[in-house]
Amino acid sequence: MGVGIEALFTSALGLQEPWSVEKVELDTARRRIDFELTCKANRLTCPHCQAAGQGVHDRLKRQWRHLDFFQYEAWLHAQVPRITCTACGKTTQMDVPWAREGSGFTALFEALALSLCQTLPVRQAAALLRCADKALWRRIEYYVNQARALDDMSTVRTVGIDETSLRKGQNYITVVHDLDAKRLLFACEGRDHQSVMDFAADLKAHAGDPAQIEHVCQDMSAAYAKGVALALPDAQISYDRFHVIAMANEAMDGVRRQEMSTQPQAIKEALGDNDRKLLKSLAWGMRRNPGDWSAKQTSAMHWLQRSTLKSARAWRLKMALRAVYASAAAGNDREHASKELKGWLSWARRSRLEPFRKLAKTLSERFEAVVRGMLDSRSNAYVEAMNGLLQQAKRAARGFRTARNFIAIAYLRMSRLKHLPLNPLQPALPQADGWVHRCL
């Protein structure tokens, strides 16, 4: 390869004086191309104190993985000068323009890796890039921390707090989302009141003010409620529809399971069929909306509604609570919503169904926050959706090694960070003139 090739790659790599490409070696057998870069200057500016005209102490051999050249791995090699400064008395290694200090990858390669990890499991991205996934995790953490340090949370007013599992067992992380901007604000290990306190501290560190948080949407965790009272004193709590209806479903399932174990014959007689598939259809039919019933489930629910079983009463209570929420959302009237909820609570207390009596007690103790959740259009539905996406990503990646990795990928994908490196593979601009052959 002649001198023209070196000049071409110097321009393609964006190098400026005193750096240039000295030699290019293509090894097709090893499937790689190596670029030897050189710094021809003998006197340079001190990286530490910026004193000009300082002498070179020595040069250290370094190499970096770069974006692929066609189908070949590309590597940059350079003798990086160390500068002895007469002004500050320090010997400091010169910064190179194509990579950050201490990284074995160029900045463009790291930017591409980060872009892939935003949509692909990290192991799959590492396989495509032909590098170790541990190396990608380190870079995700580095760039996420850099971007979050510049993140602005001064406009946050409404947040949703929830938990998501890290792995099987009692391993959880707390996530806090901005419900207005639809983005992840904070994540940490644990699910106690200290998690909310840590969020408040992180909010302050990013130009936010805990006293300006007006509304918190959460589940009925007493720990989170305690944390909100301590760290977000002016915030009003609301328990959103998703969690309340989920608790009603759990109460209904509790009644059904208890009746199945104590009175199986009564259920079979009520359904008019001893087919086990019909009993399974009953279980799913009770959980689903009537519009989503299959033919088997419709038949099972037809017989259930005409029976005197406890399961039938439990299903009616659950559906009545859904109707209360639908009416509150349509009317948006606090007095009417409170009246209807009080009527449902009275029914649940008199139902002689212990799971629903417990649920009625729980909702009565948190009555005002439940009513706010009925009238407020904001809910944790977005938070639940994001938690689902996190769990999908975790399964696709076959688990994260540490909670820190899990939190880093959560920030990368869901925080909408504005100061991350941009994907270097941008579309090329069309030619100014002439014919362009396009492959379809």
Disulfide bonds with the S-S distance in Angstrom:
none
